[in-house]
Structures are given as C-alpha cells and as structure tokens.
Amino acid sequence: MSGTRIRLARVADADAMARGEHDTAAEPGFLVARPGEIPASAFARKIEELTTLGRYIVCEVDGRIAGHAFLDPMRLAGIAHVFRLNLVVYPGYRRRGLGGAMLASLLEWAHTDGRVGKVELNVRASNAEAIRLYLRHGFEQEGRLRRRVKLPDGSMVDDLVMGLGIGVVP
C-alpha cells in the first residue's frame, strides 16, 4: 500500500469526504444515504464532535482521500461504552486493503481508550466483502434487521448487526 496513509480527519477534509460519500451512495447496496443527502457541513460537524468524543480517520492514497471511518460513542450512560462504527471506502479504491487498514487503526485506538467496551455496526446483508472483513477482525453477527434499507429501485435489503467486545467495561 505504497502512498497510503491513515490520519485523523480534519474539518478541511469535509468537502472531499462528502464527494466520496456521494460517489459511494450512487452504487446501491453500500450506504443508506442517497447521493448528496449528507452535506459537507454534516461531515465537518461530526469531525469536530468526534475530536473529543470518539475517533474519525481518513485514508489517503497518493494524497487523495480514498475513504473514511469513525467510532462514535452512544450518548446514554448505560450504553456509553458502545461505539458505533462507520466505514466507507470510495469507488475506485476498493479491494486494496484500505478498509482493513482503517478498521485495524480504529480497533487499535479502541483497545487503548478505556471508554470503549464494545464496537457495533450495521452492514448490508448483500455486502459479502465487508462482512468477511468484519468477521476477520473478530466481529460476530448479533442480529438481522429484515427489509431495513430501501434501495432506489424499491427493492429491500436486510442489515446485519455485528459486534465486537473490547476489553472490560469499567
């Protein structure tokens, strides 16, 4: 992965991230959001928020943002040890190990941050590649949300709920 680096997201990255998410959303079955549904300002707000609450990273390839991922804690005290994972690799950059590298980076951080007791995610049941990635990193399927995501053509896709325990919750 020469020319590839993972770093913390910056507010200045928001426009590039919104474009990458737009392009990813144009391919049915990867994201819930439709193209352009999440504005750059929402990315900027989330980056600012997770600077102290969680972790937001980007993956660059030859200086261009090729994907982003974050761990976002649940807000209620009884589930504050649960961090939600969101991971996106943009079209044209898939099958290069970038998703695995971002996931490994976030999990390494999670294991060092005493607030994190569990990481949860949702993944389309049709996204076999992503499911294999999560299983390789120790995630287990914990549930299935039937007909959860409606694609632009009207078809419905199930979401799998997956989780990974991290250390001991204080």
Secondary structure as GFF3:
##gff-version 3
##sequence-region A 1 170
A	DSSP	beta_strand	4	8	.	.	.	ID=ss1
A	DSSP	three_ten_helix	11	13	.	.	.	ID=ss2
A	DSSP	alpha_helix	14	25	.	.	.	ID=ss3
A	DSSP	alpha_helix	40	53	.	.	.	ID=ss4
A	DSSP	beta_strand	55	61	.	.	.	ID=ss5
A	DSSP	beta_strand	64	73	.	.	.	ID=ss6
A	DSSP	three_ten_helix	77	79	.	.	.	ID=ss7
A	DSSP	beta_strand	82	89	.	.	.	ID=ss8
A	DSSP	alpha_helix	98	112	.	.	.	ID=ss9
A	DSSP	beta_strand	118	124	.	.	.	ID=ss10
A	DSSP	alpha_helix	128	136	.	.	.	ID=ss11
A	DSSP	beta_strand	140	150	.	.	.	ID=ss12
A	DSSP	beta_strand	156	165	.	.	.	ID=ss13
###
